[in-house]
Amino acid sequence: MVESAAQKRPFWPVWFYFAGLVLAEWLAAGASRGPGMLVHTLIVLAALIHAAYLSGPAARMLSVLALAPMVRVLDLMMPQTFVDPLWRFPLVNLPLIVAVFMTIRTLNLRRQELGIQVGFWPVQALIAISGLAVGVIEHRIIQPQAMAGSLEWSEVLLPVLILMIFTGFSEELLFRGLLQNTAIAVLGPLGGITYVALIFGAFHFGWQSGADVLFVTIVGWIWGWLAWRTRSLLGVSVAHGLANIWLFLIMPLTAGG
């Protein structure tokens, strides 16, 4: 019933917010982060104020949408020279996890709505394995430096845990869980999944690779569709974590990156 109403009366302002996020990420990817941080901050304020004057699915979506630029501001504020790249993930995503669960409680969303359940585990296992291919392909595109000195367990155990929890779980909970759920209620399944995938791709502007943004957007759309169809975040969360483990640990150390 909500989806049909959304399709009859599209909530076009969300696309202006998307344009603002793209602008902010484009600015932040440049030489100075300041303008990008400013635009992100304005988006947070605009979305929250706008949500206060609305009700129903649109208000919920804008309230959730404000979380994404809020987290990006926190990320951009961190000094690059004093914070190890690996530790940026928990420092940024731990507050994100707290904010997401507070939002879930405030909006009174059920865990089944968000996909916080196992689902049919053989299918979830197949989805999870896709992360290996994603990590290999993305490494060929951006070739980041390794986040560990070797593949010894003493070197990789902590990075593996950090990447699984603070990228795989936390980011999927926000994007494919909370944001996609509220976006679908406003834009319908196709529109909501596409909207979130586009934002997910835009948040990779920092790598300064159009090919990477396109690839990540496509992956985000596929993972979004899978999460929606299976009603579970388990497979995509593990896939996301594995993709980053292969991207930042396995491939750089085995492919000479």
TAJO-V165836 format. One line per field, one symbol per residue. ss: DSSP state (H for helix, E for strand, - for the rest). psi: psi as a letter, one per 20 degrees, with the letter a starting at -180 (. if undefined). burial: 1 if it has 16 or more other ideal C-beta (glycine too) atoms within 10 Angstrom, else 0. Layout:
ss = ???
psi = ???
burial = ???
//
This chain:
ss = -HHHHHHH----HHHHHHHHHHHHHHHH-----HHHHHHHHHHHHHHHHHHH----HHHHHHHHHHHHHHHHHHHHH-------HHHHHHHHHHHHHHHHHHHHHHH---HHHH------HHHHHHHHHHHHHHHHHHHHHH----------HHHHHHHHHHHHHHHHHHHHHHHHHHHHHHHHHHHHHHHHHHHHHHHHHH--HHH--HHHHHHHHHHHHHHHHHHHHH---HHHHHHHHHHHHHHHHHHHHH---
psi = ghghhhhhnqnhhhhhhghggggghgghiahpighghgggghgggggggghhjrrbhgggghghhhhghghhggghhpphhipphgihghhgighggghghhggggilqqhhhijmrgbohhghgggghhhghgggghhhghmrqqjqhrjqhhhigghggghggjgggghhggfiegghghhhhgirggggggghhgggghjjhhilohhgggghggghgghggghghikpigghggggghghghgifgghhhjj.
burial = 00100100001001001101111110110000100110110011011001100000111111111111111111110000000001011101100110110011000010001111001000010011011001101110110101110000001100110111111111111111111111111111101111111111111111101001101110111111111101011111111111111111111110000
//
